[in-house]
C-alpha cells in the first residue's frame, strides 16, 4: 500500500508487484527479476543490514566485464553462535554435494540483463537462487562489504523457514542425497537378508 502511494505521489518509474499471498522471498526476487529492466539489475534486502554503498563497487565490476557480481559479507560478527554454526554447516554441505555457491553471499548481488534472461530460462519449482545464479555461467566476481545490525523490527526468517530453505537447496541441486538413501536402503536390505538366513 505504501509503495503504491509513493509511486502515485512521486510519479517515478517504479513497478510495484503485489502477490495474492506470501509466496516467500525467493519467489519475490524472481518476480522482481521478471519485471525489471535496464542494462544491469541489482537486488538487496529491505532490513538495511547490507551496505547499499557497495552497489557502486558492483557497478564498477560490471563495467570491468563481470556479468554477475556477488555481495559477500566480510564477517558474521553480528550473528549469534547458532546462526554462524548452522551457516557454516550449510555452506560446507552444499559444497560437498557439488553446489557451487558463494559462502556468505546471501541475496545481495548484481546481474547483467543478459545473465538475468538466461537465469529465467531455468524453470524451477522450488526456487533456490543462490544455487541457480552460478549455473548461468557468465564471468563473475565478488565484492566484500560489512553487514550492519538490523535497523528495526525482527527477522521474518525463523528456524523453520531456514531449515526448509536449506532442504530445498540440498535436494534441488544434487543427486547425492538420493544416491546416499539408495545405498543405505540396499545395505539395510542386505543386512536384513543375512539376519533372516542366520535366524533360519
PyMOL commands that set and color helices and strands:
alter all, ss='L'
color gray80, all
select helices_A, chain A and resi 2-10+25-35+54-63+81-96+113-119+129-135+159-172+176-199
alter helices_A, ss='H'
color red, helices_A
select strands_A, chain A and resi 40-43+68-73+109-112+140-145
alter strands_A, ss='S'
color yellow, strands_A
deselect
rebuild
show_as cartoon
